[in-house]
């Protein structure tokens, strides 16, 4: 499952965000994770039961959580184009056939996307997934590792070629594992930057992506809401 899961995360982030026009305001693997090793067997994280998609949906941020000026976006139409990676063997060998618009390939999931300040291109999205701690750690850690090992590469979606650069960033000290990176892409002569931060707490992982300033402003709030509900539900 890891091959499908990790490929989908990177190409969703690169292809889907790039093609919808979201804009911004290289070191070794897992440099921002406090727990590079897998969760220990027998720990509370491993024993905890995953949450249902319905439960995760209740843990998503809302317009009221984000504040004035945010409007929730409708679900984007799914693209059927073939997607592939050029210039990054670590990503290419994961396969590109499972890529377009589905997020991570965990069955228990919920997601929402918002625009900020009507008339601008500032956007932020949140995705929450639940599975065993081991699967979450392996799936997300593997893709972030592969991306930081390939600071420059291309993503091809249909007839669109996206020039990509990635930069590993320090993540806020939240959860049990965390990852963060900047994705800068150029397509059709336009250059944009997306920040992506993921935080795992037990059997829940929160991924916030979009304009860097908005990700920084809301990642803690997203993790707090998801984990507070996890403790009580």
Buried (B, 14 or more C-beta within 10 A) or exposed (E): EBBBBBBBBBBBBBBBBBBBEBBBBEEEBBBBBEBBEEBEEEEEBBEBEBBBBEBBBBBBBEEEBBEEEBEEEEEEEEBEBEBBBBEBEBBBEBBBEBBBBBBBBBEBBBBBBBBBEEEEBBBBBBBBBBBBBBBBBBBBBBBBBBBBBBBEBBBBBEEBEBBBBBBBBEBBEBBBBBBBBBBBBBBEEEEBBBBBBBBBBBBBBBBBBBBBBBBBBBBBBBBBBBBEBBEEE
